[in-house]
Amino acid sequence: MTFSQTIPLQLYQNVASIWRDPGANADPLDWIEVILEMFIIARRSAGVKSALKVDQGELTPSIWRTLRAELDQELELPDRGHHSLAESTPGLLEKTRRAVAEAFSSNPEVIDSENARALLRFLVHAPQTGLRRSALGYFTWPDYLAPLLTALMGKPSEQPVYCPFDSSGWMPLLLADAGWSVDCELANSQAARILLLFAFLGDYKLKAHVNDPVRQPSWLEGEKLRQFAHSAAITTFGLRLGSDFTNESYERFPVRFHYGEGNQIAHVIAQTKGRAVIVVPESFLFRTAGGERDYKEQLVRRGMLAAVIRLPRDVFASYANVQSSLLIFETLGGKNGDVLFVDASDELGVKSRAKGEPANDPLQQIKSIVEARRVTSISQVATYDEIAAQEFNISVDRYIRDETEQKIENALDSAKTVELIDVADIIRPQAVPSAGETGHEHTLLEVSLQDIQPDGSIRTPTKQIQVDDSALGKVMRQKLEPGDVLLSVRGRIGAVGIVPEFSGPDWLASQAFVILRLRKSSHISALILYRYLASPLGQGLMHSLATSGTVPMISMGDVRKIRVMIPTVQEQREIERQYDKVLKLRSQIKQLEKLADDLNEASWPMTKISVTARD
């Protein structure tokens, strides 16, 4: 049977429209599960009364439950573990069967393995399926991702590849489609059923355990974790486990992680003796404190982290615009004394693919770089000491500089510089506690980003906050003083302002800023620091330090290490003269703007209003 390219789309549209009325919020997996079960039942009963035949009478819930129970037993499928909308909505099963039969009107009784694989590829890649909101739809799965994973894992072997976590989505089936034998582990029983149904239809080598891999791993040999030569996974971004796993029996977690991605990475590594390929969020890479920092140090020191490959942002679009990277681990360790960093965001990104380049070219380029560990325009190798100097921030942009960043670095290397912490106290504003119930409140003013003027001056804040007596002492310890420099390190990176002399004793800074208070021993003034940070060079430096997460930010560790150019005395005097000239020019601009506004208000047709009023 030839599976027309239009059949998956027609099938999706027909069935989705039927399920939309009785269950507007129905998970797409609900009806995909029913479709797959209908396919299998039809194929198993070819030549006799088929579940897809339209002329055999209505497919009732009782008949369907019997057919499903037989299928569950025959294929050893996990329990559904959820309420069946199809069985509780009158006529929905029959309507679904007719829609399926219509899509397969040429031969409604049979769907072979090739047709099943074509349907799988449609569901994985077609954005209109809405599956990104389901247990299998964590990714929109751009066409390059599965080939990249398989290229980095090497040729399929007889040994199965381990693929855990619900967030890995379709990965187990895509690896199986590439020829791998796959042992997967996920907590969502419905997602596991769909993977197994597709595996049966597509003749894939795939086994699935329904379990939470981190809390209760199930791929075991006796009382120990089973070891796999290859593993592949996508971590769950932003996962919070809420429990202490440091004392669990399998000794997987050498540190306490702040986020669950670290636990998931450690679990995969503990279950792998060979190569593990894991997709992680950028946030894991740039954290330089706590357990994540210490764990990354261990991985680098032991030679287990082989490569970090930055992926395009559109991997998650339009589900979430989150920067992510692919990590390659050699869990036996000791093979590499350094880490390879590759920026594949442009080569695999939308712009590159829009040029019509052959799909395999960038994949082969990246594969070649990884295998040979070559230094190129998009790759660099960093030693343990170089990574330690970055406090084990392993974001790719810390090691691969673009042309602008390289010019900034060269300029800093050729000038006299000091670290910011050497010339200024750095104060991070804390959250202001809510007003209490004592009835004794104080009104304070909070400087926000919109209060910073183009010339760096800060206008009187308009935002008021109420602080209770009991918290006033703590809050006032972070009040602003004239001459403080405010630097935005969260959201709108690099906004800079100077607190004026007329600031009151009740000014505070919002949490978007850090407060830079120059020491008396400093050789530069607040104006010089402001001019440096506000200059194109300073702004470029700020943006090079910003993380690529959903909300850009600069870590406090990086703020302390910002390199500040120290001008000569003569240069400082010239900067002050230039700044005075800038202020005068801006004052003239404001006066001219007021004159223009006044002229506009007094000119035609406003003159007609005044004449009419006099008449």
N, C-alpha and C positions, 0 to 999 in steps of 0.2 A: 504493500500500500504506500502510495506517495503522500507524504504529509505536507500539504501546501503551506507556504509561509503565512497565508492569511488565516489558516484554521485556528492557531492559538489566539490571535486577536479577536476573531469572531467568537470563539468559545468564551474568552474572558468577558467580552461585552454582553453576550447573551446571558451568561450565568450571573454576572455581577448585577445586572439590572433586575433579575428575578429576586435575588437575595436582598436587594437594597430596601424593598418595601417592608417585608416582615421583620427585618433586623437591620435598621439603619446604621447601627453601631457594630454590626457583625464583623468579627475578625475575618479578613480574606482567607485565612487558613482554614476556617470552618468549611467554606464551600470548595476550596481546593482539595481538602481531605475527602470530601464526598465524591468529587469528580474522579480522583485517583482510585478510590475504592470501586466506583462504577466501572472504570476501565479494567481493573483486575478481574472483577466478577464477570464482566463480559468476555474477557479473553479466556478465563478458565472454563466458561460454559459455552464456548463457540460451538455451533452445530446443534445446540439445544436451545431451550428458552433463555434468551439473553436478557439481562437486567436493562439493556439499552433498547430493546425492541419496543416500539411504540404501540404495537397492536396486541399486546398480551394482557391488557388490562392495567388499571392503575397500580403504581408502585406504592403500597401503603407502608406506614411506619412499622407495623408488625412484621410484614415480609422483609422490610429492610433490616430490621434488628436481627432477624434470623440469618440473613445473608452476611451481615457484618460480623456476627458472632462466629460463624463458620470461618470467615476470612481471618479474624483475629487469632483463632486457634491454629489455623493452617500456617500462617506466617509468623506466629509467636510475637504478635504486636503488643506493645505496652498498653495499659489501660488508657482510655481517652482522658479521663480525669476532668471532664467538663460537660456541661449541659449541651445536648444536641438540639440546635435550633431547627434542623431539618426534620427531626422526629416530632417536634412539638408544634410545628406550624402546618396546618392542613394544606395539602396539595403541593407543598414546596418540593418534596422529593420527586413527584411526578413531573412538575414543571422543569426541574433541573435535568431529569432524564431526557425529556424532550429537547431541551436546549443542547444537550450533549449530542443527542442523536442527529439533530439538525446540522451541527458543525461537522459531524462525521457521516453525512448522508450517503456518501459513496460506499462506505463499509462501516457501519456503526458498531459492529461486533468485535472488531479487532484493533488493538493499538500495539504495534511491535516496539522493540527496544529503541530503534532509531527515532520513531515518532515520540516516544517518551522523552528522549534526550532533547528533541527539538522543543517540546513543550517546556522542559526544564530551563533551557536557555532563554526562552521567551519570558518566563516568570522571573528569572534572575535579572535580566537586563532591561526589560520594558518598564519605563518609569510610570506608565499609566496603571500598573497593577495595584498600586497602593500598598504593596507588601512591605515598604520601608517602615510601616507602623506596626508590623507584626513581629512575632518571635523570630522569624527567619529573615526579616528585612532590615537588619541593622545597617547594611550597606546598600547603596544603589548599585553596587557592583559594576563599575566601569569595565569595559572589555579588556583592559590591560592587566587588571589585578590578579585574576586567577593564573594567566600565563606567567606573570612575574613571580608569583609564589612557587609555581611548579618549576620554573627555570632555576630559581635559587635553591631548590631542594634537590635538583639532580634527577636522574632517570629513576622511574618507579622501580622498586625492588620487590622481592617476594615478601619482605617483612612489612607489616602494616604501618601506616603513619597514624600517630595519635592526634586527634583533633577535638579538644574540649571547648566548653562554654557555649551558652545560648547565643552570645554576641558574635560567635564565628559564623552565624547565619547559614548561608548555603555552602560555605567552604567545604564541609565533608563531601557533599555531592560533586562539587566542582573538582576536587582532588580525585575522587573516584572516576569522574568523567575523563580525567587526564591519564588514567591507567593505574592509579594507586589503589591498594587495598587499605581501607580506612576503618579505624576503630574510634568512634566518637563518643562523647559523654556530655550530656546536657540535661538540665533540670526540667525543661518544658516537655511534658509527655506528648502533647499534640505535635510539636515540632519534630520530635523523634519519630512519631508515627509517619509523618509526611516524608521524612528522609528515607525511612525504610520502605514505604510504598513506592517512592520513586526508584529506590535501589532495586526493588523487585521488577518493576516495569522496564527499567533500563539495563537490567543484568549487571548492576554494579556490585563490586565487592565492598560491602559496607555493613558494619555492625554498630549498634547504638545501645548504650546504657543510659537509663534515665536516673540521674543522680546529680547532686551538687558536687562538682569535682573538688572544690576547695574545702567545703565542710565535711564531705563524706565521700572520698574517692572510691570508685568501684572497680577500676581496672587494676586488679591485684594478683599477686602470685603468693599464695599463703597469706601471711600477715604483712608482706612488703609490697611496695608499689611495683607494678609491672614496668619494666624498662623498654622503651621504644628507641629504635635507631633514628627515627625522624619524628618531629612534632611540628604542628602548625596551628596557630590560633589567632583570634582577634580578641583582645581584652575588652572588658566592659568599661567604657569611659566614665569616669566620675563615680565608680562603684564605692559605696561605703558598706563595710561588713558589720561594723558595730560590735565586734567581739575580739578578744585577744586570742590569736592562734599560735602564739609563740611556744606554747607547751603541748602542742598536738603530737600524736604518737609517731608520725612519719618523719619528723624532724625536717620539714620543708622550709620553715620560715626562721632564718637566723636573726631577724630584726622585727620590730613592730612597725608595720606600715601604716601611714596615715590614710592612704586610699587603697581600695581593693585591687587596683591594677598590679600593684607590687606583689600581693599574695598570688594572683593568677600567674604572673611571670615566674615566681618562685616555684609554684606547683608544677608548671610545665617543665621547668629545668630539672626538678627533682624526679620527674617521670621520664626523662630523656637521657640516653647515652649515645650522643651523636649530635646531629644538627637540629636546632629548633628555630623556626621562623615565626616571629610574633609581631603583630601590628599593635602599636601602643599610641596613646595620645601624647602630644607635645609636653603636656604638664608633667608627665613622669620624667621626661628627659631633663627639664630645667630645674627641678626641685633640688635645692642644695642644702637641705636641712633634714634632720630626723632620720628615720629608718631608710627612706628612699636614697638619701645621699650615701649612707653607710653601705647599703646593699650594692649600689652601683660601683662603689670603690672596691668591694670584694670581687665583683664580676670582672672589672678591668684588671685588678691585681692578679687574679688567677688565670687571666688569658681566655676567659669564657666569652666575653663580648667581642665578636669578630667584626661586625659592621653595623652601621646605622645609616639607613637610607630614607631620606625625606621624600614623602609622597605628595602629590598635588592636593590642594585643599578640596577639589571637587570629588575626592573619593567619597566624602560623606554628603555632598550636595545632592538634593536640596534638604536632606534630613537635618543636617547640622554642618555649619561651616567651621569645622574643627580641624586644625593642623594635626597631622599624624605622621608617624614614621614606622618603618619596618626594621626590626632588630634581628640580627642573625647571631645565634649563640652556638659555639662549639662546646658542648657541655662537658666533654672529657678534659677540656682546658689545656693550657700549655702550648697550643699551636701558634698563637700570635702574641708577640710582645707589645703590640700596639693595636689601635682600633682604626678601621677604615670608615671614613665619613663620605657619603655620596649624596649630592643634591639632585634628585631625579624629578623635582617638582616641575621644571620646565619641559624636560624631555618627554614626560608622560602626561603633561598638562593639556588643557583644552586647546591652547594656541598651537602647540606642536601637532596635535592630532588633526587640527583644522587645516593644516598645510597639505594634508593628503599623503603624508609619508607612510611607507609600509609599516604595518603595526609591529613587525618583529624587529625593526631596526633599533629603536631605543631599548627594547628588552634585551637584545643581544649585546648592545653597548654596555648596559648596566651589568649584565651577567659577566661579560669579559672583564670589566673593571673589578668586580668582586672576586672573580677567580684568580686574577693576576695581582690583585691589590695594587692597582696602578694609580699613580697620582696624575690627575688630569685637571682640566678647567672646572670640572664638576665634582672632583673627588680629592681627598686629602687624607693623609695618615697622621695620627697623633699618638705620641707616646704616653705612657702612664704619667710621667711628670707634667707633660703639657695639659693633660686632662685634670690632674690634681690641681694645677694652677687655676683652673676654671671651677674649682670646688665640685668637680664631677658633674657639672652641667654638660650633658652630652647632646645638646641640640646641634644640629648640623651647622647652623649659621655661626656658631662659635669657632668653627675650624675652616670653613670655606668662605672667603671674603669676596664680595663683588668688587668691581673697579673703584667705585666711590669709597667703599669701606677701606680698601687698600690705600687709597690716596690719603684718607684721614689718618690711618695708622702711620704712614710714612711721615706725614706732617708732625705728628706727635713725637715720633722717634727723633726727629731733627730739632726739636725744641726742648727747652727746659720745662719739665712738668713735675707735678706732685700729685699724689692721690688726694681726693676730696677730703677724706677723713683726716688728713694731715693739716688742713687749713680751717676746717669748720666742724662744729658739733652738728650732728645729723639727728633730727628729732622726728620720729614717726607719730603723727597724731593718732590718738586712740579714740574709739567710739565714745561719744558723750552719753552717759546714762540718762534714761528718761527721768523726768521730774517726779519726785516722790509725793507723798501725801501729807507732808508737814505744813504745807501752806506757805512756806518761806522759799520762794523761787527767785532766781536771778535771770535776767534776760541778757544773753550774749549774742554777738554777731559772728557768723561763720563765713569766711572768705571761700568762694567757690570759683570754678574756672571762668565763668562769665564776668567776674569782677576784675580780671586782669585786662588792662588796656593795651593797645598795640605798642605803646612805648615802654611797656613793662611796669608802669605805675598801677597801683591797685586802688580802685575807688572804694568808697565806704560801702561795706556789704549791706545787702538788704535782707538776707536770710537771718531770721531770729531763731534761737533755740532757748529752751527753758531748762535751767539746771537747778536742782534742789540743793539746799544748804549742805546736806550730808556729802554731796559729791563735788562741791565747789572747789575745795582745796586741791583735789586731784586734777580737776579740769584746768584750773588756773596755772598749773605747772607747765602746761603746754600752750599758754597764751602767746600771742605774737608780740614781738618787740620791733620798734623802728629799725630798719636796716636788715631785717631778716629777708632771705631770698627763698621764695617758694618755688619748688620744682615739682611738676606733675609727673608721677611715676605710675599712674594707673588710668587706663582709658585713653585720654588724649595726651599721649606721651610728649614730654618736652615743653609744655607751657611753663613760662618762667615769669616771675614778677618780684618786685621789691616792695616791702612794707614801708609806707611813707612815714614821715615824722608826725603827721597829724593823727596817726592811728590811735584809737582809744585803748584803755586798759582791758577792754572786753572783746577784743578780736581773737578769733580762733581760726585755724585752717581746717578745711575739709580733709577727709581721709584719702583724697586723690593725690595730696601733696606730701612731700617731705619738707621739713623746715631746715634750712641751712643757715646756721648762725656762726658767722666768722669769728675766729678767736682773735684776741688782741695781739697775739704774736704773729698773726698772718701778715704776709707781705703784699696782699692785695685787698682791695676794698669790695664792698657789696656790689658796687656798680661794675667793677671789672669782672667779678664772678658772673653777674647777670649778663653782661655783654658777651662773655665767652659762651655761656650755656645757650643764649638766644641766637648766636651766630649760626650760619649754615654748617660750619664745622661741628659746633657743639650739638646742634640738632641731629646731624647725621650720626654722631657718636651715640646720642640718646636712643635713636631708633635702632641702631645696631645692637644695643644691649637689651631691647625690649623682647619679651617672649612672644611667641606666635599663637597664643591661646585664644579662646573666644574673646576675652577681655585682655588686650595687651597690657603688660606691666613690666617694671624693672624691679628685680629683687633688691632687698636692702644690701645684700653682699656685693652686688654689682654697683649700687649707688656709692658705697664707701670707696670702691676702687676706681671711680671715674677719674681719668687723668685730666688734670687742669693745667693749662699752659700758664706760665708765669711771665708776663711781659716785663720789659725793662722799665725803669722809672720814667724815662723819656716816653716810652710807648704808653704807659699808663696816663701820663699827662695829656697825650694826644687823644687817647680814648675819651677822657673826660671832656675835652674841648669838642670833640665830635658829637658826644652825647648831648651837650648843651645846645649845639647847633640843631640837632634832631628835635629836641624839645621845642625850640623856637619855631622851627618849620611846622611842627604839628600844631602849635598854637595858632600860627598863621592860617593853616588849613582849616581849623575849627572856625576862625573868624570869617574866612571866605565862605565856608559852608553856611554860616548864619546869615551873611549878607545875601547869598543866593536864595535861601529860604524866605527871607524878608521880602526880596524882590518878587519872588514867585507869588507870595501871598497878596502883594499889593498891585499886581498886574492883571490885565484882562484874563478871564471875565469877572474877576473879583471886583473890578471897578464898577461894573454894572450893578452889583449888589449895593454898593455904597451910594450910587446915584439914585437908585430906586428907593432906598431907605430915606434919603433927604426929600425926595418928591413926596 
